[in-house]
Amino acid sequence: MKKIVSFGELLIRLSSPGYQRLTQTKSLNIDFGGAEANVAVSLAQFGDNVSYVTRVPENDMVTSAIRHLNSFKVDTDDILLGGDRMGLYYYENGAVGRASKVVYDRNYSSTATMKKGMFDWDEILKDADWFHWSGITPAVSEGATEALKEALEFAQAKGLTISMDYNFRGNLWKWGKEADEVMPELMQYNHVMSGTHPDVDVLAGPIDDALFKIEGDKIMKEYPNCKVVVFTSRGVVSASHNTWSGALYDGEKVYRSTQYDITHIIDRVGGGDSFMAALIYGLRNLGGPQETIDFAVAASAIKHTVEGDQNICTVDEVQTFIKTNGTGKIQR
């Protein structure tokens, strides 16, 4: 089976326990995450052959992080050792009207200091047919942008399918250029993408299919390689109660999922990553676009009930979830 390669920064996640605020807690829970690592973990649990590529230093925290990925059967053989530190982020869980909070500490990390020419992409991609990235990587640094562009050039030359989650993080774009100056050139390589900007990426409230089609056509016109555009729609009742749905546009028709009413969110971090992983799985393994968007949204709905960055579920569990919660009401 050809492999999927996911490329991005591996992070340490430090979370305040329960619903404590970062300003009040006296202890932090240690976990590992990062958008592209989260995608790799989900795909491995679905049974796909997936390789995760990043750059990290040599220390005990990295050893623990790699063991964590290996425990889900993610291939880490192509992880590059170098640099001085892992990036990390601090997280506090929201409640009622208080939103969750993320504080990044990623400056001068091994990923932020990587450069073009460090990775042997010809070797890394030789047995792959799919490459996944997100807009978080070019946000980190100019060097990370150059390394990513090199990977995309190799992936395109080898005929891989390329997918992207825009994943706009305004507080990460600090290295001298804005997302709108950098992303369009990188997005020209994409065949599958989720949104293109914060005003399109997550569309809340009742949305007519015509709007999805209009936005999808705009994206496909601007990026001719793109064949599939997906959107997610989140309605926020409170920090722990959201609605969640999605739509897929293939250039001809809009396919919509069930809208789930998630009344007791445990952890929404990684929700978009779980969606993208399940979308990739669906496009590679399921019967068609309707089955794919149904699977992707259901898997992501499950992630909202799982603590930590990664979605811990199998294909059978997602399919059972769809049957059990077909009305959109998630049963407790």
Secondary structure, 3 states (H helix, E strand, C coil): CCEEEEECCCEEEEECCCCCCCCCCCCCEEEEECHHHHHHHHHHHCCCCEEEECEECCCHHHHHHHHHHHHCCCECCCCEECCCCCEEEEEECCECCECCEEEEECCCCCCCCCCCCCCCHHHHCCCEEEEEEECHHHHHCHHHHHHHHHHHHHHHHCCCEEEEECCCCHHHCCCCCCHHHHHHHHHCCCCEEECCCHHHHECCCCCCHHHHHHHHHHHHHHCCCCCEEEEEEEEEEECCEEEEEEEEECCCCEEECCCEEECCCCCCCCHHHHHHHHHHHHHHHCCCHHHHHHHHHHHHHHHCCCCCCCCCCCHHHHHHHHHHCCCCECCC
